[in-house]
Amino acid sequence: MSEEPSRRVEARIVLEARQPFEAVFQVAVSALAGAQLEETLSASLDGEPAKLTEIAMPGGGRAYLLRCDAGQLTVDYQAAVRGSAEPPEVTEADRITFVRPSRYAESDRLAAVARAEFAGLAAGPELLAAVSSWVGTRLSYLPGSSRPTDGAVETLLLRQGVCRDYAHLVIALLRALDIPARMAAVYAPGLEPMDFHAVAEALVGGQWRVVDATLLAPRASLVRIATGRDAADTAFLSTYGGAVDLTELEVTAVTQERLPADEVTELVSLR
């Protein structure tokens, strides 16, 4: 394992609840990210400590469940990540799960498009670069342009979206070509404006490789948070049972060295 300079990440989420509610947060760095991890996570309701219950999720993710009364809920997270972890073994369940259509990545509806646009390209760096460039040149990155219910098909029709929309379209096209693909929620040093970020991962040559058609942050510096079929599995916040407003969201992600160059044809894996 290499001793790379630390990547440091922070997140602060403030909610205003008018009724008792349940919340699930996915903001902690994946247990598979980095060789060394130092972190703190805390929650408070109207200034009093609130209990978070950790739940292990697929792909090394960690969700935190909280049940509380009405009031102002604040969640703070900080972490320092050093070094590179060994990638987990790819299972047959991964190959089956991530080649199927899903809620936001309707690969069955985009099969004809994928086969027409990428005919003759075998799975590998050339295909991943082609899909990334194709999506990147056909969509316009426009904050606020998409709805939470939009999937890959809607994104392609509208020709605009944000990072999750780009990732959904990449995932759907790859799955339509019988390449397992999934979504990763990440912290992204270099992202501007700073926020949580979403990228696609494709299973090529027995390893998961990052595809980010937005080109907004270098892939080699990304830090994994959550992994799943699409945004339904990787949302940083889900609330249930009460009226809740998100009133504050702050995200920070930095690396202690110069941001690496990123070449779209290079194979990059999250570490």
N, C-alpha and C positions, 0 to 999 in steps of 0.2 A: 504494500500500500504506500502511495506517495504522500509526502507531507506538503500539501498545497496550502497556500495562505488561506486564512479563515474567510468564510463568507458569513456575514452577520445579517440577521433578518429580524424584523419587528412587525407586530400587528396590534392595532388597538381598535376595538369594536365597541360602540355604545348603542344600546337599544333603549327605547322608551316603551314600556308595556302598560296598557290600561286594564289588563286582566291577567290572571294567572296563566302561565304558558310553559311550554317545553321548547328547548332550543338544542340544536346539534351544531357544534362548531367543528370545522376541519381547517385548522390554521397551524397546527404543529408540524414541524418538519418530519417527514417519513422516517420510520425507524431504519430504513435502508439507505438513508442519505448520509454520506460521509463516513469516515473512519472514527471520528470523534465528534460527540455532540454535547454541548452544554446549553441548557435551556431553563427558562422559568415560565410558568403559566399561572395566571391568577384571575379570579372573577369576584366581583362585588356587586351587591344589590343595595342601592341607596347608601353606599359607603360601608356596608357590612359584608364580611366574607361570604361567598356563595360556593356551594360544593359542586365540583365538576367530576363526573364519572368517566374514566377513560375506557374506550371500546376499541379493540383491535379490528382493523379493517383490511381488506385485501390489498396486496401490494405494499405492505408495511405501513399503511396509513393508520392514523390514530384519530378517531372521532371523540369528541367530548360532549357528553349529555348533561343537561342542566334543567332542573325543574324548579320554578320559582314563582313568587307572587308578583303582582303588579309593582312597577317602579322603574328606576333607571338601572340597567344592568351594564356593567363595564367589564370587558375581557381584555387582558393585556398578555402578550406573548413576546418573548425575546429568545433568540438562539444564536449560537456561534457554531459553525460547521467547519471542521478541518479534515483534510485528507479525502481519499476516495474509497468507497466501500466496494466490495466484490459484488457483481450483479447476481441476483437470485436466479436459481435454476428456472428455466422456462418449462412449464408443465403442459401436458396434453389438454388439460382443462383450459389453459390460456388460449391455446390454438383453436379450440372449439368456441369458447365464449366470445373472443374478440374478432371472429370472422363473421359473426351473425349480425344482422341489422339490429339497431336499437332505437330507443325513443327519439333521439336527436340526430342519429346518423343512419338515415334510411337508405342503406346501400342497395337494397333490392330495387328501389325506384331510380337509382342512378347507374344501373349496370350498363345500359346502352351508351350513356355518355362516357363512362370510364373506358369501355372497350374501344369506342371510336377514337377517343383522344389519345390513348396510350397504347394502341395496338403495336405489337412487336417489341415492347420494352420488357425485359425480364426483371424479376425482383432483384433489386440491388441499388447502388448509389445513383445510377442514371435515372431509374424510375422515381425514386424518392425526390430527387431534384426536379424532375419534370412535373410531378404532381404539385410540389411546393410552388414552383414558378407559375404553373397554370392557375392555381387558386389565387396566388398573390397578384397576378396581373388582371384577373377578372373581378376581383372584389375591391371596394374602396373601404379603408378603415375609417369608420365614422362612429364615435362614441354616441350612445343613445339611439342608434338607428335600428336596433333589433329588439324584439320582444323576448321575454323569458320562455315563451312557447315555440319560438322559431327553431326549426331543425335545418339540416343541410339542404334540403330541397328548397325551402323558403329562402334561405340565404343565397342560393344560386340564382333564384328568380329575381330577388331584390338587388343583387350585385353589391351588397354592402353589409357591414357588420363589425363586430369587435372580435377579440382574440378567440373566444369560445366558438364563434360562428366560423371563423377560418379553420379552427381545429376540427369542428364537426364535418365540414365539407371535405377536408383532407382524409379524415377517417372513413367517411362514407365511400369515397372514390377508391381508397386502398382496399377496403373490404369487398367492394364490387369486383376487384381484380383478384379476389381470393387471398389477399394478404392480411393476416391478423393485424388489427390496429386498435388503439385505445387512446384515452385522454389522460393527461397528467396535469393537475393543478400545481403550480410552482411559484416560488419566489424568484424574481428575475432582476438581478443586478443590471443596471443600464437601462431599464425600462423607463420611458418618459411619455406621459406622466406615470408616476409610480402607482402600482395597484397589484392585486393578485393577477396572475397571468395563467393562460391555458395553452397547452401545446399538444400535438399528436405524437404518438409513438407507433412505429411500425416494426413488426417482427421480421427481420431480414438476417439471414445467415445465422440463425439461432440466438440473436441478440435484439433487444429493443433499441431502436434508433429514433432520435428526436426529429420531428418534422415541424417546423414553425414557419408557416407561409407569411406571417406578418413581418418577419425580419426585424422585430422591434428590440430584441435583446439577444446577445450571443448565447448560443445553446450550451456551450461548455461551462458557463457560470451559473446555470439554473439550479435551483434546489427543490427537490420533489416534496410536495405536501401530500397529495392524494392521487389515487389511480383508479380508473374505472372505465366503464363502457362509453360514457359521455358525461355531460354536465350534471345529469341526474345523480351520478355517483360521486361527484367531486366538488359540489358546491361548498363554499366556505361557511355558509350559514343556512340552516333550515329551521323554521319555527312552526309550532303546532299548537292549536287549542286556544289562542287568544289574539287580540289585536296588538301588533307589535310594529314599531317604526324603527328603521335604522337611521340614527341621527348623526353618527360619526364613524368614519372609517379611515384609518391611517395605516399605510403599509410602507415599510422601508426594507430595502435589500441592497447591500453593498459588498464589494470584494476588496481586499486589502492590496491587491495588485491591479495593474492596468487591465481593463477589460480585454478579453481575447478577441482576435479577429474571428470571423465566422464565414466560412465558405459553404455555400448551399450544397455543393457536391460531396462535401466531407461527411463521413458517417460519425455521428456523435451520440453517445449514450449518457443518460442522466446518472450521476454519481452522488 
